[in-house]
Amino acid sequence: MKICIYGAGAIGGWIGAGLAQAGERLNVVARGATLDVLQRDGLSLMRADVRTRVPVNAVADPDALGVQDLVVIAVKAPALAAVAERIGPLIGPDTIVLVAMNGVPWWFLEGGFGGEITGRRLAAVDPDGAIAKAIPARNVIGCVVHASCSLDGPGVVRHHFGNGLIVGEPSGEATPRVQALVELLTRAGINTTLSPQIQKDVWFKLWGNMTVNPISALTGATTDLIMGDDYVRGFISAVMLEAKEIGRRIGIEITQSPEDRHEVTKKLGAFKTSMLQDVEAGRSVELDALVTVVRELGELTGVATPFTDALLGLARLRTRQLGLY
């Protein structure tokens, strides 16, 4: 099987290492120091003090690989447009593209999902339609990641906790290809669940992190401090209620209350969100895929979003000042 990881960061490296350990020959598209390390030393996965090193075929140019059976896209949302410009040689009519990214994706309203707005392009995440053109929805299998990983250095992934992926067709069908993908990822040692509505899983994860992520970027606070402030927690609840109503209007019922979800977040303790880590490292933030797109969906469904708007305005002002948005 021809498998390519596009984006050998923390999550892409974690998935790729599992596949390689399961006996799959792994191709990787990388650049810079990561490319150098992968070509010289292979890909390393750290669990506690145990290092597992796997060989990979790392290249800078997708043209060197040709059409793949499976492409795993695991990049930060701001990098996706650049990936779309170069990914063409990897994708054929039968290529599966597994999108392991945060936030609402460009294919979210495909597969007959979304009620009255099904099929609409989401400008917040695909402004000119270039991503949808380069990576057709018919090739996509959606994915929600439930794992915490980071990079110790180029080509060296550290796994902290969680070992789960939820995958599903945008249409919700249990197709032979998605069932085969579940089997492959399970053999790779990843707890993989097949979802009958992957958009619901995407939205439910977003519902928890669309608030805490940007608030951490604004304040520099870890999740325990954010959850520990009554006023901030109340503001978060107000944003979540707006998103909950948007979800209802596109066919996603969330039975939990914001307070229920807060209890889950509190269990993380003094946790640095991915957006806070990005700010501290001087990397572009995933604000559009986490917040701007929710505001857009509110407009499309007729849901007023004053609290979401306030969060977006403050977060984008702060990250623009830092040169990260």
TAZIGI-V11369 format. One record per residue. N is the residue number from 1. RES is the residue in one letter. PHI is phi in whole degrees, 0 to 359 (* if undefined). Layout:
BEGIN
((N RES PHI) (N RES PHI))
END
This chain:
BEGIN
((1 M *) (2 K 270) (3 I 236) (4 C 230) (5 I 263) (6 Y 254) (7 G 111) (8 A 271) (9 G 273) (10 A 296) (11 I 287) (12 G 300) (13 G 293) (14 W 297) (15 I 296) (16 G 298) (17 A 298) (18 G 297) (19 L 296) (20 A 295) (21 Q 295) (22 A 278) (23 G 101) (24 E 277) (25 R 278) (26 L 251) (27 N 261) (28 V 222) (29 V 261) (30 A 215) (31 R 208) (32 G 58) (33 A 296) (34 T 297) (35 L 300) (36 D 300) (37 V 293) (38 L 297) (39 Q 290) (40 R 273) (41 D 244) (42 G 82) (43 L 262) (44 S 247) (45 L 240) (46 M 255) (47 R 236) (48 A 56) (49 D 257) (50 V 261) (51 R 256) (52 T 246) (53 R 248) (54 V 235) (55 P 284) (56 V 221) (57 N 260) (58 A 261) (59 V 225) (60 A 268) (61 D 246) (62 P 304) (63 D 302) (64 A 288) (65 L 257) (66 G 77) (67 V 294) (68 Q 250) (69 D 280) (70 L 222) (71 V 240) (72 V 258) (73 I 264) (74 A 223) (75 V 237) (76 K 292) (77 A 307) (78 P 297) (79 A 270) (80 L 294) (81 A 299) (82 A 292) (83 V 297) (84 A 301) (85 E 292) (86 R 243) (87 I 279) (88 G 313) (89 P 299) (90 L 274) (91 I 252) (92 G 248) (93 P 302) (94 D 253) (95 T 292) (96 I 271) (97 V 247) (98 L 267) (99 V 259) (100 A 257) (101 M 226) (102 N 281) (103 G 85) (104 V 278) (105 P 270) (106 W 295) (107 W 269) (108 F 304) (109 L 262) (110 E 266) (111 G 72) (112 G 81) (113 F 269) (114 G 114) (115 G 63) (116 E 292) (117 I 252) (118 T 303) (119 G 84) (120 R 287) (121 R 280) (122 L 265) (123 A 295) (124 A 297) (125 V 247) (126 D 213) (127 P 305) (128 D 245) (129 G 79) (130 A 293) (131 I 291) (132 A 298) (133 K 290) (134 A 283) (135 I 234) (136 P 299) (137 A 301) (138 R 295) (139 N 271) (140 V 275) (141 I 241) (142 G 285) (143 C 208) (144 V 240) (145 V 263) (146 H 238) (147 A 203) (148 S 248) (149 C 224) (150 S 215) (151 L 253) (152 D 283) (153 G 177) (154 P 305) (155 G 74) (156 V 235) (157 V 260) (158 R 249) (159 H 266) (160 H 262) (161 F 201) (162 G 81) (163 N 211) (164 G 237) (165 L 230) (166 I 250) (167 V 233) (168 G 186) (169 E 289) (170 P 305) (171 S 280) (172 G 86) (173 E 285) (174 A 270) (175 T 288) (176 P 304) (177 R 290) (178 V 286) (179 Q 293) (180 A 295) (181 L 294) (182 V 301) (183 E 297) (184 L 298) (185 L 292) (186 T 295) (187 R 298) (188 A 281) (189 G 86) (190 I 258) (191 N 289) (192 T 245) (193 T 245) (194 L 269) (195 S 261) (196 P 280) (197 Q 208) (198 I 296) (199 Q 299) (200 K 296) (201 D 293) (202 V 300) (203 W 293) (204 F 293) (205 K 294) (206 L 302) (207 W 304) (208 G 273) (209 N 249) (210 M 289) (211 T 256) (212 V 296) (213 N 301) (214 P 294) (215 I 294) (216 S 294) (217 A 293) (218 L 290) (219 T 254) (220 G 77) (221 A 270) (222 T 279) (223 T 296) (224 D 295) (225 L 288) (226 I 296) (227 M 290) (228 G 278) (229 D 260) (230 D 301) (231 Y 291) (232 V 295) (233 R 297) (234 G 295) (235 F 296) (236 I 301) (237 S 300) (238 A 295) (239 V 296) (240 M 295) (241 L 293) (242 E 297) (243 A 294) (244 K 297) (245 E 290) (246 I 300) (247 G 302) (248 R 301) (249 R 286) (250 I 253) (251 G 101) (252 I 242) (253 E 264) (254 I 255) (255 T 275) (256 Q 289) (257 S 267) (258 P 306) (259 E 296) (260 D 301) (261 R 290) (262 H 301) (263 E 297) (264 V 293) (265 T 296) (266 K 301) (267 K 292) (268 L 290) (269 G 71) (270 A 278) (271 F 258) (272 K 270) (273 T 294) (274 S 297) (275 M 289) (276 L 295) (277 Q 298) (278 D 295) (279 V 299) (280 E 295) (281 A 269) (282 G 74) (283 R 260) (284 S 301) (285 V 260) (286 E 270) (287 L 292) (288 D 293) (289 A 286) (290 L 258) (291 V 233) (292 T 305) (293 V 293) (294 V 292) (295 R 299) (296 E 297) (297 L 295) (298 G 298) (299 E 297) (300 L 292) (301 T 256) (302 G 78) (303 V 257) (304 A 291) (305 T 228) (306 P 297) (307 F 285) (308 T 297) (309 D 299) (310 A 296) (311 L 299) (312 L 297) (313 G 300) (314 L 293) (315 A 291) (316 R 287) (317 L 296) (318 R 297) (319 T 286) (320 R 294) (321 Q 299) (322 L 273) (323 G 74) (324 L 247) (325 Y 212))
END
